[in-house]
C-alpha cells in the first residue's frame, strides 16, 4: 500500500471516528404512564359517562399501544372493550385524537387510505395522553351515543390525571 493510500485510509478512519464521537447515545430516557394513573383515568372517564347516562368501556394504552387499563360498565355492549382499546391505539399510534382523524380520513381526502389499516378507528372517543411534549399513551371510550359524547368522557378521564403528569 502506498503512503498516499495509507494517508487516505487514515483520514477516512479519523473522519469516521469523529462522526462516531458525535453520534447520539445508544439509549434514551422515556416517560411512561403509571398503572395507577391509567386506572385513575379510566375510572374518571367511566364516572363522567355514567353522569351523562351512558354505559361505556374505557381503555388506556401505553406509548406502544399496549393495553394498560380497561373497564367495561355492566350494560355496555360486548363490542365496546375492543373499540375503546382500538380508539386509544389509533390516537397513540397516529399521535392525533380520533375526532381529528375521522375528519382528515374521510373518503376523498388524501389520508383516506388510513381507514384500511387494521385497528384504525376513525370515530371520536380516542385522545392522546401527553407529558412534557411526549406522547405517553392514549385513552379511548366506546359506547356513548356518539363519538362526540365518547370524546367528552375521554377528555374528563384525561383531565383527572393531567395535573399529575410531569410537565
Backbone torsions as a table, in degrees:
resi	resn	phi	psi	omega
1	UNK	NA	135.4	-178.2
2	UNK	-77.4	163.6	178.5
3	UNK	-60.6	-38.2	179.6
4	UNK	-62.8	-43.3	178.7
5	UNK	-65.8	-40.9	178.4
6	UNK	-62.3	-42.1	-179.9
7	UNK	-65.2	-39.6	179.1
8	UNK	-65.1	-44.6	178.7
9	UNK	-63.2	-42.8	179.3
10	UNK	-62.7	-39.8	178.6
11	UNK	-65.3	-43.6	178.0
12	UNK	-64.4	-41.3	179.2
13	UNK	-64.0	-41.1	177.9
14	UNK	-63.8	-40.7	177.6
15	UNK	-64.3	-42.1	179.8
16	UNK	-64.7	-41.4	179.3
17	UNK	-64.9	-38.2	177.0
18	UNK	-63.9	-40.7	178.0
19	UNK	-65.3	-39.4	178.3
20	UNK	-64.8	-37.4	179.9
21	UNK	-65.1	-27.5	-179.2
22	UNK	-93.2	-6.8	-178.6
23	UNK	-65.9	148.6	178.4
24	UNK	-66.4	161.2	178.9
25	UNK	-59.4	158.5	-178.7
26	UNK	-78.0	-10.4	177.7
27	UNK	-134.7	164.5	173.4
28	UNK	-147.9	159.6	-177.9
29	UNK	-90.0	138.1	177.7
30	UNK	-124.0	158.0	174.7
31	UNK	-96.4	140.9	176.7
32	UNK	-130.6	148.7	177.6
33	UNK	-79.9	133.6	179.1
34	UNK	-75.0	155.0	175.8
35	UNK	-59.2	-34.7	179.6
36	UNK	-64.6	-41.6	178.5
37	UNK	-68.1	-39.7	177.6
38	UNK	-61.5	-44.0	179.5
39	UNK	-65.1	-42.8	178.9
40	UNK	-60.7	-41.6	-179.1
41	UNK	-65.8	-43.1	-179.4
42	UNK	-67.6	-37.7	179.1
43	UNK	-68.3	-37.7	178.2
44	UNK	-67.6	-40.4	177.8
45	UNK	-65.2	-42.6	177.6
46	UNK	-60.2	-45.9	-179.6
47	UNK	-61.7	-40.5	179.1
48	UNK	-64.1	-43.5	178.3
49	UNK	-64.4	-40.0	178.1
50	UNK	-61.2	-41.9	177.9
51	UNK	-59.5	-30.3	179.6
52	UNK	-86.4	-5.0	179.3
53	UNK	87.6	20.6	-177.5
54	UNK	-107.5	139.8	172.2
55	UNK	-101.0	117.4	-172.5
56	UNK	-137.4	172.5	165.9
57	UNK	-115.2	147.2	-179.9
58	UNK	-131.5	136.2	178.9
59	UNK	-132.9	145.9	169.0
60	UNK	-120.7	132.9	173.9
61	UNK	-114.5	154.2	178.3
62	UNK	-80.3	-176.7	-176.3
63	UNK	-61.0	-18.9	178.0
64	UNK	-95.3	-1.9	179.9
65	UNK	88.8	9.6	179.9
66	UNK	-88.1	133.0	-178.5
67	UNK	-58.0	133.2	180.0
68	UNK	-115.8	-33.1	177.8
69	UNK	-150.9	143.1	-178.9
70	UNK	-151.7	136.0	174.7
71	UNK	-142.7	141.7	178.1
72	UNK	-126.0	125.7	177.1
73	UNK	-67.8	156.4	-169.1
74	UNK	-60.3	-28.7	-178.6
75	UNK	-110.2	9.2	176.9
76	UNK	-68.6	148.0	-178.1
77	UNK	-59.6	154.7	-178.9
78	UNK	-61.5	-26.5	-178.4
79	UNK	-79.0	-17.9	-168.5
80	UNK	-65.2	-35.2	177.4
81	UNK	-62.0	-42.4	179.3
82	UNK	-66.6	-42.8	-178.3
83	UNK	-67.3	-42.3	178.1
84	UNK	-60.6	-43.2	179.2
85	UNK	-65.2	-41.6	178.9
86	UNK	-67.4	-34.4	175.5
87	UNK	-64.6	-44.2	178.2
88	UNK	-63.6	-42.2	178.3
89	UNK	-61.2	-43.7	-180.0
90	UNK	-62.3	-46.3	-179.2
91	UNK	-59.8	-47.0	-177.8
92	UNK	-72.8	-38.3	-178.1
93	UNK	-65.4	-40.6	-178.4
94	UNK	-99.9	2.0	177.0
95	UNK	53.6	37.9	-177.1
96	UNK	-149.7	139.7	175.4
97	UNK	-60.8	146.3	-174.0
98	UNK	-69.7	-23.2	175.0
99	UNK	-62.4	-42.2	177.5
100	UNK	-66.3	-42.0	178.4
101	UNK	-64.7	-35.2	177.3
102	UNK	-60.3	-39.4	-179.4
103	UNK	-71.9	-45.2	-172.7
104	UNK	-82.7	-6.6	179.9
105	UNK	-113.9	16.1	176.9
106	UNK	-58.6	152.7	175.8
107	UNK	-53.3	137.0	-179.1
108	UNK	92.8	-14.3	177.4
109	UNK	-84.0	156.1	-177.7
110	UNK	-58.8	-31.1	-177.7
111	UNK	-98.1	15.1	-176.7
112	UNK	-60.8	-25.8	179.9
113	UNK	-64.3	-20.2	178.6
114	UNK	-61.3	-24.6	-178.7
115	UNK	-65.5	-12.9	177.8
116	UNK	-91.7	-3.0	178.0
117	UNK	-71.8	128.7	177.6
118	UNK	-55.3	138.4	179.4
119	UNK	77.7	-14.4	-179.9
120	UNK	-62.7	123.9	-176.6
121	UNK	-124.9	102.6	-174.4
122	UNK	-96.1	69.8	175.2
123	UNK	-150.8	146.9	-177.4
124	UNK	-56.2	152.0	177.3
125	UNK	126.9	-5.8	176.9
126	UNK	-112.2	125.9	-180.0
127	UNK	-126.3	151.0	178.8
128	UNK	-83.1	138.6	173.0
129	UNK	-103.9	122.4	-178.8
130	UNK	-124.0	151.5	172.4
131	UNK	-141.4	127.2	178.3
132	UNK	52.1	39.6	177.6
133	UNK	80.0	1.3	179.2
134	UNK	-108.5	138.4	174.6
135	UNK	-74.2	123.1	-179.2
136	UNK	-117.2	-4.0	179.1
137	UNK	172.1	-175.4	177.1
138	UNK	-142.0	151.3	179.0
139	UNK	-126.0	130.5	-179.6
140	UNK	-127.7	142.8	177.6
141	UNK	-127.0	139.2	177.3
142	UNK	-142.2	137.3	174.2
143	UNK	129.2	-17.8	176.2
144	UNK	-71.1	167.3	-176.2
145	UNK	-66.6	-14.9	-179.4
146	UNK	-151.5	161.9	175.2
147	UNK	-61.0	-34.5	178.9
148	UNK	-64.4	-40.9	178.0
149	UNK	-67.9	-41.5	175.5
150	UNK	-58.2	-43.7	-178.7
151	UNK	-65.2	-39.8	178.7
152	UNK	-59.7	-42.8	177.9
153	UNK	-66.7	-40.6	178.8
154	UNK	-61.1	-42.3	179.7
155	UNK	-66.4	-32.4	175.7
156	UNK	-65.9	-40.3	176.5
157	UNK	-63.2	-43.8	178.2
158	UNK	-62.8	-42.5	-179.5
159	UNK	-60.9	-30.3	-177.7
160	UNK	-66.4	-22.3	-179.1
161	UNK	-116.5	-5.6	-173.9
162	UNK	-55.6	-42.9	-178.9
163	UNK	-68.3	-22.0	-179.3
164	UNK	-85.7	-16.3	-179.6
165	UNK	-75.3	138.4	179.9
166	UNK	-66.9	130.3	-180.0
167	UNK	-103.9	NA	NA
